[in-house]
Amino acid sequence: MHRRVSRSGSKQMVPWDMKKISVLSNPRWLGTNGAKNRPEHRGGVLLHHRLGNISLIGLLRSELQRDASCFPILLGKVLYSGTHAGDFLEVNLIPPLKTEVETLAGFKCSQPKEQCFLTQFQKQMSELISASLSVNKPIAF
């Protein structure tokens, strides 16, 4: 199960089928209230990506653990579980996360066929980071 913001702005739990990650645009999710805080985007989500299923997240985690010191946020907060829900990356973690994601460009997977998964992950994370920074909001799982 994971939390999402309903059209009315309230929190609701919905079942997980794949690892999802979003940039929230709805401040009510963070505990503020009032008419001025209506969601700016459908469901209070500015950008949403499905990163993959449990197996793919495990594969990415396994690859990045070969150079774990370069990816503490990715391994500790994003790829540590293929099923976690209700977590979010605070805005102050986004700049160092951006550095880690940029480092992925030079990272080579142990198997060439897995490189396309890492490239797609890097692209999606870069888009989420840009969206997060553009509205100064967290990235949620």
C-alpha positions as CSV (number, residue, x, y, z in Angstrom):
1,M,0.0,0.0,0.0
2,H,1.1,3.6,-0.6
3,R,-0.2,7.0,0.1
4,R,-1.4,9.3,-2.5
5,V,-3.3,12.6,-2.5
6,S,-6.9,12.3,-3.6
7,R,-8.6,15.0,-5.8
8,S,-10.0,16.5,-2.7
9,G,-6.6,16.9,-1.2
10,S,-6.9,14.2,1.4
11,K,-4.4,11.3,1.9
12,Q,-5.5,7.9,0.8
13,M,-3.9,4.4,0.7
14,V,-3.8,2.5,-2.6
15,P,-2.1,-0.8,-3.4
16,W,1.4,-1.0,-4.9
17,D,2.0,-3.0,-8.0
18,M,5.3,-1.4,-9.0
19,K,7.8,0.9,-7.5
20,K,6.5,4.4,-8.1
21,I,8.1,7.8,-7.5
22,S,6.5,11.2,-7.7
23,V,7.1,14.9,-7.1
24,L,4.3,16.2,-5.0
25,S,2.9,19.6,-5.7
26,N,0.2,19.5,-3.0
27,P,1.4,21.1,0.3
28,R,-1.6,19.5,2.2
29,W,0.3,16.2,2.0
30,L,2.9,17.9,4.2
31,G,0.4,19.1,6.7
32,T,-0.6,22.6,5.7
33,N,-4.2,23.5,5.0
34,G,-6.4,26.2,3.4
35,A,-7.9,27.1,0.1
36,K,-4.7,28.7,-1.2
37,N,-3.1,25.2,-1.0
38,R,-5.3,23.5,-3.5
39,P,-3.4,21.0,-5.7
40,E,-1.8,22.7,-8.7
41,H,-1.7,19.3,-10.5
42,R,-4.0,16.4,-10.8
43,G,-3.9,14.4,-7.6
44,G,-1.3,16.8,-6.3
45,V,1.4,15.1,-8.4
46,L,3.6,17.2,-10.7
47,L,5.5,14.3,-12.2
48,H,5.2,10.5,-11.7
49,H,7.4,7.7,-12.9
50,R,7.3,3.9,-12.4
51,L,10.8,2.9,-11.8
52,G,10.2,-0.8,-12.1
53,N,9.2,-4.0,-10.3
54,I,10.9,-5.5,-7.3
55,S,13.3,-7.5,-9.5
56,L,14.5,-4.4,-11.5
57,I,14.9,-2.3,-8.4
58,G,17.0,-5.2,-6.9
59,L,19.1,-5.4,-10.1
60,L,19.8,-1.6,-10.0
61,R,20.6,-1.8,-6.2
62,S,23.0,-4.7,-6.8
63,E,24.8,-2.9,-9.6
64,L,25.2,0.3,-7.6
65,Q,26.4,-1.5,-4.5
66,R,29.6,-2.3,-6.4
67,D,30.5,1.4,-5.9
68,A,28.3,2.1,-2.8
69,S,30.3,5.0,-1.5
70,C,29.3,7.1,-4.6
71,F,25.5,6.4,-4.2
72,P,24.6,6.8,-0.5
73,I,21.2,8.5,-1.1
74,L,20.2,6.3,-4.1
75,L,21.0,3.1,-2.1
76,G,19.8,4.3,1.3
77,K,16.7,6.1,0.4
78,V,15.6,5.2,-3.2
79,L,16.7,1.7,-4.1
80,Y,16.8,0.1,-0.6
81,S,13.4,-1.5,-1.2
82,G,11.3,-2.3,-4.2
83,T,8.1,-2.0,-2.2
84,H,8.4,0.9,0.3
85,A,5.7,3.4,0.4
86,G,5.0,6.7,2.2
87,D,8.6,7.8,2.1
88,F,9.9,11.0,0.7
89,L,13.2,12.8,0.0
90,E,13.3,16.1,1.7
91,V,14.2,19.1,-0.6
92,N,17.6,19.5,1.1
93,L,18.5,16.0,-0.2
94,I,17.8,16.8,-3.8
95,P,21.0,18.6,-4.7
96,P,23.3,15.8,-3.4
97,L,20.9,13.3,-5.1
98,K,21.4,15.2,-8.3
99,T,25.1,14.8,-8.0
100,E,24.7,11.0,-7.5
101,V,22.4,10.7,-10.5
102,E,24.8,12.7,-12.7
103,T,27.5,10.2,-11.6
104,L,25.4,7.4,-13.1
105,A,26.4,8.6,-16.5
106,G,29.9,7.2,-16.1
107,F,28.8,4.0,-14.3
108,K,29.0,0.8,-16.3
109,C,26.9,-2.2,-15.4
110,S,28.5,-5.6,-15.0
111,Q,26.4,-6.9,-17.9
112,P,25.9,-4.7,-21.1
113,K,22.3,-5.8,-21.4
114,E,21.6,-4.2,-18.0
115,Q,23.0,-0.8,-19.0
116,C,19.7,0.2,-20.7
117,F,17.8,-0.2,-17.4
118,L,20.3,2.0,-15.6
119,T,20.1,4.6,-18.4
120,Q,16.3,4.7,-18.1
121,F,16.6,5.0,-14.3
122,Q,19.0,7.9,-14.6
123,K,16.7,9.7,-17.1
124,Q,13.6,9.3,-14.8
125,M,15.5,10.4,-11.7
126,S,16.9,13.4,-13.5
127,E,13.4,14.4,-14.6
128,L,12.1,14.0,-11.0
129,I,14.9,16.0,-9.6
130,S,14.3,18.8,-12.0
131,A,10.6,18.8,-11.2
132,S,11.3,18.8,-7.5
133,L,13.7,21.7,-7.7
134,S,11.3,23.7,-9.9
135,V,8.6,23.7,-7.3
136,N,10.8,23.3,-4.2
137,K,8.9,20.2,-3.1
138,P,9.9,16.7,-2.0
139,I,10.2,13.5,-4.1
140,A,7.7,10.9,-2.7
141,F,7.5,7.1,-3.0
